[in-house]
């Protein structure tokens, strides 16, 4: 038996999911809530849950914010996000927070059941549109977003650093001194709020570069 929890603020969708899933002999919905706050008010968290269907855009605490506490409470459960939109930032944030899947509400109800089974059998599930957005994000150049935030020379230095060049080879390629390369890097550290070359390289690899406001 697959025990399922549903957190969805739309009353009609919530009941639609519940009624549809309970038509399957191997499914049982053990709780339904319209918000994370309502979930926390449940009498007890001591329940066996295999799958949690979690709306991304909840009132109050969002579904994305709810992923971590739900994973702490139900470490073995598969958390599958549900959304009417394929916004890249929501998809990426959900996966980074630890969601096991992301499905579009605009699909068929049967797709949600199949997505649940995929997550249980293979560890994860994504709607095709979501998979496209995630692949697009992975293929983005993490430096591109900084193009207008750095000087042309700083951008060139950062690009060479990403390729693995040393201070000396960067200086040779750009016809500058090592001292000047070091000066540009210090300016980049300040603009990106990092304290060392290793931290900067790590953030490039994790695609986690942004200029503080």
PERAHU-V622666 format. One record per residue. SS is DSSP state (H for helix, E for strand, - for the rest). PHI is phi in whole degrees, -180 to 180 (none if undefined). Layout:
ss: [SS:SS]
phi: [PHI:PHI]
//
This chain:
ss: [-:E:E:E:E:E:E:-:-:-:H:H:H:H:H:H:H:H:H:H:H:H:-:-:-:-:E:E:E:E:E:E:E:-:-:H:H:H:H:H:-:-:-:-:-:-:-:-:-:-:E:E:E:E:E:-:-:-:-:-:-:-:H:H:H:H:H:H:H:H:H:H:H:-:-:-:-:E:E:E:E:E:E:-:-:-:-:H:H:H:H:H:H:H:H:H:H:-:-:-:E:E:E:E:-:-:-:-:H:H:H:H:H:H:H:H:H:H:H:H:H:H:-:-:E:E:-:H:H:H:H:H:H:H:H:H:H:H:-:-:-:-:-:H:H:H:-:-:-:-:-:H:H:H:H:H:H:H:H:H:H:H:-:-:-:-:H:H:H:H:H:H:H:H:-:-:-:H:H:H:H:H:H:H:H:H:H:H:H:H:H:H:-:-:-:-:H:H:H:H:H:H:H:H:H:-:-:-:-:-:-:-:-]
phi: [none:-97:-84:-125:-113:-128:-123:-150:-81:-83:-58:-70:-67:-57:-71:-64:-61:-61:-65:-64:-68:-75:-73:-85:-65:-95:-117:-143:-85:-96:-157:-134:-140:-102:-164:-67:-65:-68:-61:-67:-87:-61:-57:-153:-89:-79:-138:-89:-124:-97:-139:-122:-92:-127:-67:-69:-101:-99:-70:74:-68:-73:-62:-63:-66:-84:-61:-61:-62:-68:-65:-67:-76:-128:-62:-97:-81:-91:-99:-116:-81:-122:-150:-87:-129:-107:-67:-58:-65:-71:-63:-64:-62:-64:-66:-64:-76:115:-66:-96:-170:-150:-120:-84:-68:-75:-81:-76:-61:-62:-68:-69:-63:-65:-62:-60:-65:-62:-64:-71:-87:-120:100:-161:-157:-142:-67:-54:-63:-69:-60:-61:-66:-69:-64:-60:-64:-66:-88:-69:-77:-63:-88:-60:-66:-97:-55:-94:-101:-113:-69:-59:-69:-63:-65:-63:-63:-64:-64:-68:-62:-60:-78:97:-74:-83:-57:-67:-71:-64:-62:-64:-66:-96:58:-126:-86:-61:-59:-68:-59:-62:-63:-63:-64:-63:-65:-65:-56:-64:-68:-98:58:-120:-113:-157:-63:-65:-67:-64:-62:-62:-70:-64:-65:-88:54:-125:-104:-156:-92:-59:-73]
//
